[in-house]
Amino acid sequence: MIWAGISANDKTPLVFMPKNVNINTTVYQEQVFKKYVFPFKRSHPQMIFQQDWAPAHSAISTLRGGISALLRSSEVALNRKNGPETKNYPELSTLTISSSAHPGKSERHN
C-alpha cells in the first residue's frame, strides 16, 4: 500500500507499506494516522480531512480515536459530503494518475 496526503499548499511524505502487511485498523491508526496525519495537521491547521470510508478508515476506533482527536485538537474541517452513504459510488474513491511524460494519458485506480 502507498499512502499520501495532499493539499492545495503542501503534501505529506509518501508512505510505503511492505507487501506482506495487512492494512487493518491498528496498522492504519499507528503507522499512518499518528505518524503522518497528526504531524501534518499541526503544521497545516486549516487542513480539510477528506474521508474515503475505506474499511480501516471507517472503523469505529479510528472514527472515535483518530478523527475525533484530530477535530478536537484544532479547528480542522471534516468533509462530510463524502460519508458512508457515498461508498457505493466508486468514482469518489478512484485515484486518477496522469503522467506528464504522456500528456492526455491517464490511469484509473480503484
Backbone torsions as a table, in degrees:
resi	resn	phi	psi	omega
1	MET	NA	142.8	172.7
2	ILE	-119.9	132.5	179.7
3	TRP	-125.8	143.7	175.2
4	ALA	-153.6	154.0	173.5
5	GLY	-118.9	138.7	179.0
6	ILE	-132.0	154.5	175.3
7	SER	-143.0	179.4	178.2
8	ALA	-66.2	-24.9	-173.5
9	ASN	-112.6	-15.4	-173.2
10	ASP	-162.8	-179.0	178.2
11	LYS	-147.4	155.5	174.4
12	THR	-84.3	167.4	170.7
13	PRO	-65.9	153.6	172.3
14	LEU	-71.4	137.0	178.7
15	VAL	-110.7	117.9	178.7
16	PHE	-105.8	120.9	177.1
17	MET	-99.1	141.0	178.6
18	PRO	-58.1	150.4	-178.3
19	LYS	-57.8	-33.2	-175.1
20	ASN	-85.7	4.5	-179.3
21	VAL	-92.5	124.2	175.3
22	ASN	-83.4	121.0	-177.8
23	ILE	-81.9	88.4	176.2
24	ASN	-99.6	-176.3	-177.1
25	THR	-58.2	-46.2	-177.9
26	THR	-63.3	-46.1	179.2
27	VAL	-61.3	-45.4	179.8
28	TYR	-60.2	-47.4	-178.1
29	GLN	-64.7	-45.3	-175.2
30	GLU	-79.0	-42.6	-172.4
31	GLN	-92.7	-18.2	-179.5
32	VAL	-116.5	-60.9	-172.8
33	PHE	-60.7	-54.8	-176.3
34	LYS	-70.1	-35.5	-176.7
35	LYS	-83.5	-27.4	-172.8
36	TYR	-123.9	-44.4	-176.7
37	VAL	-68.9	-50.1	-179.5
38	PHE	-59.8	-49.0	178.6
39	PRO	-61.4	-38.5	178.6
40	PHE	-63.4	-41.0	179.0
41	LYS	-61.7	-39.8	-179.7
42	ARG	-61.1	-36.7	180.0
43	SER	-91.9	-5.7	179.5
44	HIS	-136.1	70.6	-172.3
45	PRO	-62.8	-17.1	-179.4
46	GLN	-96.3	12.9	-176.6
47	MET	-62.6	154.5	173.7
48	ILE	-111.9	125.2	179.7
49	PHE	-89.1	112.3	-178.7
50	GLN	-94.7	108.8	-178.0
51	GLN	-84.5	131.5	177.2
52	ASP	-108.0	-1.3	173.0
53	TRP	63.0	30.8	169.4
54	ALA	-63.7	155.3	-174.7
55	PRO	-51.2	-46.2	-180.0
56	ALA	-68.1	-29.4	-179.1
57	HIS	-76.6	-29.0	-173.0
58	SER	-102.9	7.4	176.8
59	ALA	-62.2	145.2	-178.1
60	ILE	-55.6	-41.7	-179.2
61	SER	-66.6	-31.2	175.5
62	THR	-70.1	-45.9	-178.4
63	LEU	-64.5	-43.5	-178.8
64	ARG	-75.2	-39.7	-176.6
65	GLY	-86.9	-64.5	-173.6
66	GLY	-67.0	-60.6	-175.5
67	ILE	-68.8	-41.8	178.8
68	SER	-61.1	-43.0	178.4
69	ALA	-64.5	-39.2	178.4
70	LEU	-61.8	-44.8	-179.4
71	LEU	-70.2	-38.4	179.4
72	ARG	-66.9	-33.1	-172.4
73	SER	-76.7	-15.1	177.1
74	SER	-166.8	179.3	179.2
75	GLU	-86.0	68.4	179.4
76	VAL	-98.7	132.6	-179.6
77	ALA	-83.7	138.8	172.9
78	LEU	-107.1	118.8	-178.9
79	ASN	-74.0	104.8	-177.1
80	ARG	-87.2	-4.0	179.1
81	LYS	-64.1	-26.1	-177.6
82	ASN	-107.5	65.1	-176.1
83	GLY	-92.3	-174.4	-176.2
84	PRO	-56.8	-30.3	-178.3
85	GLU	-69.7	-14.2	-178.5
86	THR	-94.5	-2.2	-175.9
87	LYS	-70.5	-6.0	173.7
88	ASN	-83.0	0.3	-180.0
89	TYR	-108.4	95.5	-173.2
90	PRO	-59.6	-27.3	-178.4
91	GLU	-64.7	-20.7	179.3
92	LEU	-75.8	-18.6	179.2
93	SER	-118.8	19.1	178.8
94	THR	-90.3	133.5	176.9
95	LEU	-101.7	124.1	176.7
96	THR	-105.3	122.6	-179.7
97	ILE	-109.0	121.8	177.4
98	SER	-105.8	142.2	179.4
99	SER	-105.4	126.3	177.9
100	SER	-69.9	-20.6	178.1
101	ALA	-74.3	-22.5	-179.7
102	HIS	-130.0	76.2	-178.6
103	PRO	-54.4	138.7	178.8
104	GLY	84.4	-8.0	179.9
105	LYS	-107.3	127.1	179.1
106	SER	-141.6	164.1	179.3
107	GLU	-124.2	141.5	175.1
108	ARG	-99.6	136.6	178.2
109	HIS	-129.1	120.7	178.8
110	ASN	-94.4	NA	NA
